[in-house]
Amino acid sequence: MSANPAFVFVKIFPLKREEAYREIVEFPVQRIFRVAGDMDAILVVEREKLDEALRKLAFVEGVQDTNSYVAIQTIK
């Protein structure tokens, strides 16, 4: 994992999750986590590839919302 990655939190329409996950695994991401809570997945992306990943997410059917965060410092 890169020293200061970006994290993309993704909300997906429930009936489209499996289809969306199949598409997202082909993206330029380091890791993908399915999570419980307000969002459905967290993507770990190299900062340099964040724009590309977000552009691709815009075309995935079922993606309702994304929130992106860029790490500025690794604490531990």
FENJOLIN-V215225 format. One record per residue. N is the residue number from 1. RES is the residue in three letters. PSI is psi in degrees with one decimal (* if undefined). NEAR is the number of other ideal C-beta (glycine too) atoms within 10 Angstrom. D_FIRST is the distance of its C-alpha to the first C-alpha in whole Angstrom. Layout:
BEGIN
n = [N N]
res = [RES RES]
psi = [PSI PSI]
near = [NEAR NEAR]
d_first = [D_FIRST D_FIRST]
END
This chain:
BEGIN
n = [1 2 3 4 5 6 7 8 9 10 11 12 13 14 15 16 17 18 19 20 21 22 23 24 25 26 27 28 29 30 31 32 33 34 35 36 37 38 39 40 41 42 43 44 45 46 47 48 49 50 51 52 53 54 55 56 57 58 59 60 61 62 63 64 65 66 67 68 69 70 71 72 73 74 75 76]
res = [MET SER ALA ASN PRO ALA PHE VAL PHE VAL LYS ILE PHE PRO LEU LYS ARG GLU GLU ALA TYR ARG GLU ILE VAL GLU PHE PRO VAL GLN ARG ILE PHE ARG VAL ALA GLY ASP MET ASP ALA ILE LEU VAL VAL GLU ARG GLU LYS LEU ASP GLU ALA LEU ARG LYS LEU ALA PHE VAL GLU GLY VAL GLN ASP THR ASN SER TYR VAL ALA ILE GLN THR ILE LYS]
psi = [141.4 160.0 -41.0 78.1 174.7 149.4 129.0 117.6 129.6 129.8 128.3 138.4 129.6 -40.6 -7.8 3.6 -51.8 -42.5 -42.5 -42.7 -39.7 -35.6 -43.5 -30.8 -16.1 -3.5 163.8 68.5 155.3 -42.2 154.1 129.1 131.1 135.1 156.9 145.3 -151.9 -28.1 164.9 -23.8 151.3 125.1 134.8 120.8 143.1 139.3 -39.0 -20.0 8.0 -47.9 -43.0 -45.6 -41.8 -38.3 -42.2 -38.8 -31.8 -21.7 2.8 120.8 131.5 -17.1 120.2 -33.0 151.2 150.4 130.4 143.1 136.1 125.8 135.1 -18.4 139.2 122.8 -38.8 *]
near = [10 14 9 12 21 22 16 23 18 25 14 24 13 9 8 16 15 10 14 20 17 10 16 20 9 8 18 13 23 13 11 16 12 12 11 6 7 9 18 23 20 18 24 16 24 17 13 10 17 19 12 14 20 16 10 17 20 9 8 17 10 18 20 13 11 17 12 16 11 11 15 6 6 10 4 2]
d_first = [0 4 7 8 7 10 12 14 17 19 23 25 28 29 31 28 25 25 26 23 20 22 21 18 16 17 15 13 10 7 8 12 14 18 19 23 24 25 22 21 17 14 12 8 9 8 11 13 13 14 18 17 16 19 21 21 21 24 26 24 28 27 25 27 24 21 20 17 15 13 12 14 14 12 15 14]
END
